[in-house]
Amino acid sequence: MWVFFDFRFLLGIAARAMLRVVSLIILHLQTLHTLALYIHNDTQT
């Protein structure tokens, strides 16, 4: 019973960490995309 509870608890922590990492990656991807567009526009003109 306790092992099952621990497993679910750890699974919840892992899921939360994964969500945080995914959201961070998405944020950085958006920033990189904006930077790339800015550099591209800068080199075009």
C-alpha positions as CSV (number, residue, x, y, z in Angstrom):
1,M,0.0,0.0,0.0
2,W,2.7,2.5,1.0
3,V,4.9,1.5,-2.0
4,F,2.0,2.1,-4.3
5,F,1.4,5.6,-2.7
6,D,5.1,6.4,-3.0
7,F,5.1,5.4,-6.7
8,R,2.1,7.6,-7.5
9,F,3.8,10.5,-5.5
10,L,7.0,10.1,-7.4
11,L,5.1,9.8,-10.7
12,G,3.4,13.1,-9.9
13,I,6.7,14.8,-9.2
14,A,8.1,13.4,-12.4
15,A,5.1,14.6,-14.4
16,R,5.3,18.1,-12.9
17,A,9.1,18.3,-13.7
18,M,8.4,17.1,-17.3
19,L,5.8,19.8,-17.7
20,R,8.1,22.5,-16.4
21,V,10.9,21.3,-18.7
22,V,8.5,21.2,-21.7
23,S,7.2,24.7,-21.0
24,L,10.8,26.0,-20.7
25,I,11.8,24.4,-24.0
26,I,8.7,26.0,-25.7
27,L,9.6,29.4,-24.2
28,H,13.2,29.1,-25.4
29,L,12.1,27.9,-28.8
30,Q,9.9,31.0,-29.2
31,T,12.7,33.3,-28.1
32,L,15.1,31.6,-30.6
33,H,12.5,31.9,-33.3
34,T,12.1,35.6,-32.6
35,L,15.9,36.1,-32.5
36,A,16.3,34.3,-35.8
37,L,13.6,36.4,-37.5
38,Y,15.3,39.6,-36.1
39,I,18.7,38.5,-37.4
40,H,17.1,37.5,-40.8
41,N,15.4,40.8,-41.2
42,D,18.6,42.6,-40.1
43,T,20.7,40.9,-42.8
44,Q,18.1,41.4,-45.5
45,T,18.1,45.2,-45.3
